[in-house]
Amino acid sequence: MQINQHSALIVIDVQNGFCPGGHLAVAEGDQIVPLINQLAGYFANIVITQDWHPDNHISFAENHPGKQAFETITLDYGPQVLWPSHCVQGSHDAELHPDLQLASAQLILRKGFHTHIDSYSAFVEADQQTQTGLSSYLKERQIDTVFLVGLATDFCVAWSALDARKFGFETYVIEDACRGIDLNGSLAEAWRNMQNAGVHRIHSYDILK
């Protein structure tokens, strides 16, 4: 596996909120942290994303009277899963996992801060129109290949991978450096969608060997 100056590692939402003890914990979410730290040593270019919601965010079930977490509603931009309140701006839940050792990362991209739009993808928010600026940032730095790790495989990682392909990046998801939620079969569906879009599914040993 060729890693060079045109490659970037994108670390998706490895935050307290998505790890055990967090408000939207992904099973074993913290177990990927040592592996991400190890992989980071192979990359000159590293981007971190961080969910950063206001407390009145539209994706929070508590902001929809009569609705429960993990129900799906329809908003102006389409279906929206309602989540427990998580990664609220400035909270411990929103902080990056304390064991992440990514001092060489050049960019921390905060997403999901628009009250009325959710944002799984690191590239485009859920309305499929509002861009985060990440694509332009990477292209300005002559990066053409991205490797994605983080949480959760079937939501923020998968949506980011699909959008990376739409923007023309060669895209790899390092499977064992991610963990999924698997909500009603969402994990298998995410992998099918990524495969159909030309996303490469690889293992950490493809880089570390």
N, C-alpha and C positions, 0 to 999 in steps of 0.2 A: 504494500500500500504506500503510494507516494504522497508524502506530506511536504509541501514547499511553501514559499513565500506567498503563493496565490491561494493557500488553503486557510480556512478559519474554523476554529472550534466554537460552537455556539452552545452555551450552557443554559438550559431552559429552566427557570423557576425552581432552583434548588434552594428553597426557603423553608423556614421553620413551619410555616403553615401547611406545607405539603409533606412534612415528615412526621413520624410518630410523635404524638402529643400536640400536633397542630390542629387548627380548626377544620382543615380539609385534608386530613392525613392520607397519603398513599402508602399502602402496605409496603414495608421494607424501603421506603423512600430514602432513608438515611444511609442505607447500605451501599448506595452507588457513589457516595462522596469520596472514599479513598481511591476508587478506580478513576473517577474524574480528575482528581489531583494528579494521578499517575499519567493519564493521557495528556494532560495540559503541558507536560514537559516536552511534548513532541511538536507543539504548535507555537509559532511566533505571533499568531493573530488569535486573540480570544475575545469573545463577546459574551456577556452575561445578561440574561433577561430577568426581570423582577416584576411579579404581579404587584400592582400598587393601586388598590381600590379605595375610593371614598366610601365612607360608611353608609351612604345612601345609594350604593351602586345597584343598577337595575338587575344584576344577576343574583342578588341576595334574596333568598326566599322570604326572609323576615320583612322585606320591603314590599311584599305582595300579600296583603291580608287574605287569609284563608288558604294560602298555598303552602306546600311543604317542600323541604329540600329534596332535590333529585326529581321533582316533577318537571315536565317540559311545558312551556307556554309559547305562544306565538307573539313576537314583537314586530315592529315595522320592518326589521331586516330578516325575519324568519324565525325558525325554532330557537328557543333558548332554554337550556337546562338551568334550573334554579339551584343554587348552591348554598350551603351554610356560609354565613359571613366569614370571610377569610382574607388574609393579607391586606388588612386595612392600613392605609398610609400611616407611617410612623410607629406602628405597633411592633411588638416582639414577633408576632406571627408573620409579619412581612419581611423581617430581616433575613438575609442570606444565612444558610446553615453555617454555624460557627466553625465547623471543621473544614470548610472549603478553603483551599490554599491556592488562590488564583491572583496573586499580587501582580502578575504580569498582564492581566486583562486590561485592554485599552478602553473598553466601553461597557457601561452598565445601562441597559435600555429598560426603562420603566414603561409598563403597558397596563391597560385596563383602568386608566385614571379618568377617562371620560365617563361621566355618570350614566349616560343613556346608551352606551355601547359596550358590550363585552369584548374582550380581546384575548383569544387563545394564541393566535399566531404572533410571532415576533416581527412579521412583515406587514400584515394588513389586519385591521380590526374586523369584528364580526359582521359589519355592514358590507364588507368586501370592497369598500371604497376608501376608507380612511387609512392612509399609509403611516407607518411608524418612522419611516426614513431609513430603515436598516438596509434595504436594497441599495439605495443610493450611496450610503456610507461604505458598504462593501465594494461596490463597483468603483467608487472613487479611489479606493485603496488597491484596485486591481486584483481583488479576490474573486475567483471564479468557482471555487469549490468549498462546500460547507459540510461539516461533520456535526451532527446534532446529538446531544446527550441531555438527560434531565427528566423532568416531571411535568405532566404525566404523558406516557407514551401515546395514549389514545386521544388526548386532547391537545395540549399546547405543543407537544413535540410533533405530533402528526400534522396539525394545522400549519405549523412552521415549515415542516418539510415539504408539504404540498405547495405552499406559497413560494418557497425557495425555488422549486422546479418552475413555477409559473414565471418567475423573474429570470429564469435562464441559468440558474446555478446547478452545477453538478452536485448532487445531494446524497449524503450518506447518513443513516441513523445507526448508531452503535448500540445494538439491542441490549446488551448486558449492562450498559451504563445508563439505562432508563428503567423506569417502573411505571406500570399502568394502573388505572382505576378499574377498568373492565365493567362498565355500567351497561347492563343489558346487551352484552356481546360487542361492546364498542371496541375492544382491543383487536379482535380478529378483523372487524370491519376496517379499522384504521390501517392495519397492515395490508389488507387487500387494496385499499385506496392508494396507499403509498406505492405499492408494487405496480399498480396500473399506471401511476404517474411517472414511473421511471426512477423512483427513489431506491437507492441501494441499501439493503439490510445486511449489516456486517456485525462482526464480533470484535471485542477489544483486542483479541489476539491477532487480528489482521493488521493492527497497528503496532502492537507491543512486541510481536515475535521478532 
